[in-house]
Amino acid sequence: MSRAFIFPGQGSQFVGMGKDLAETFVEAREVFEQVDDALSQKLSKIMFEGDESELNLTENTQPALMAMSLAVAKIIRKQGGINFENVCSFMAGHSLGEYSALTCAGALELTTTAKLLRTRGKAMQKAVPVGVGAMAAILGLDLKDVQGVVKRAATEGGKEIVCQAANDNSDGQVVVSGHAGAVQLAIGYATDAGAKKAILLPVSAPFHCSLMAPAAQEMAYALADTVIRPPYVPIVANVTARAVSEPSDIRRLLVDQITGMVRWRESVQWMKEQGVTEMVELGAGKVLSGLVKRIEKDVACESVGTPEQIEALIEKLK
C-alpha cells in the first residue's frame, strides 16, 4: 500500500477547530502557541471561540488552517512515534494547504510558514478592491467545458477583463475567478451549457487568477529570503500536478500558485498513477476526502482531525 497525506485549504475552517486537540494533547498546544507567538496574535483564541467573521478573514484563515493541520501532524509524529517519510510516498495540499504539506515535510519551519501565510492572506486580500472580483463554483461541467465558458465571458466582458478557471477540484466541480461582471456572465453561460449549478462563492477576493499578480509579486519578495529545505517526502505542487523536491522549484511554484489554477483533480490522478492507494486528510473538515472519492473511487480516503481519529490513525500506522 502506498499512502499520501493531504492538507485542506480555505473553506474548511470552522469556529472551534483545534480546541479538543489543545485540551487533549500538549503537542497541539505547542503548535498553537508557536503560531500565536509568531504572529503576535491570539489566533488560537479566534480558532477555538472567536467570531466566524473574524476567522473567515483571509489573513486569519490561512495560518489557522495550517496550524490545525500541523497540530494533527505533530501529535501523530510525537505521540505515535511516526516518521512521515516511512509511512507515505507523497504529500499535497489544496492552495494554502501546500504550505502545510511543505511544513509537515520539513521544507519550511512552522513559525516561518505562519508568517508567510499571514503575508499571503493580506496580499491576496488587498490585490483587488472588495467588490471588483468574484468567484463562482460551476457544478456539472468538466474543465474543458468551463474553459470555453470563461473564455467567452472574458471576451464579451470587454478589454482587459479577467475570467479564468481557478480550481479544478474534481470531475464536475470547477471554480472560476475574475472580474465580478465576467464571473456573473460565466454563471449564465455555464447554466446555458448544462451546468447543474453555478453559484457565487462567499469570498472576499478573486483567488487563483491573473488579478492576483500584485499578491504574487509580494510573495516573490517574501519567499526570496525564506529558507526552504528539500522536503523529506516529495510534494505534489498545485501548479504542475507533479512532485517537486528541489527548493528553487518549490519557491518558484509557490509564487506561480497565487495566479495559477489549483490542479487538484490532476494531482490526485497523478498520485494514483504513481501507485498511491490511500490518502489521509490531516486537519480541519472533510472537503478533500470528499473530492478524492469523486476523482478516484478506488482510492481509500479518510479525514483525521479529532483526538479519536488521530489515535485510530496512529494505531494503524504502527
Protein Blocks (a to p, Z undefined) as FASTA:
>chain_A
ZZddddddehiacehihklmmmmpmklmmmmmmmmmmnopafklmmmmpcfklmmpmklm
mmmmmmmmmmmmmmmmmmnopafklmcfbdcdehjlmmmmmmmnopacfklmmmmmmmmm
mmmmmmpcghjaccdddehiafklmmmmmmmmmmmnoghiacddfbdfbghiacdeddfk
lmmmmmmmmmmnopabdcddddfbdehifklmmmmmmmmmmmmmpccdddfbdcddfklo
pacfbfklmmmmmmmmmmmccdfklmmmmmmmnopabdcdedehjklmmmmmmmmmmlcc
dddfbfklmmmmmmmmZZ
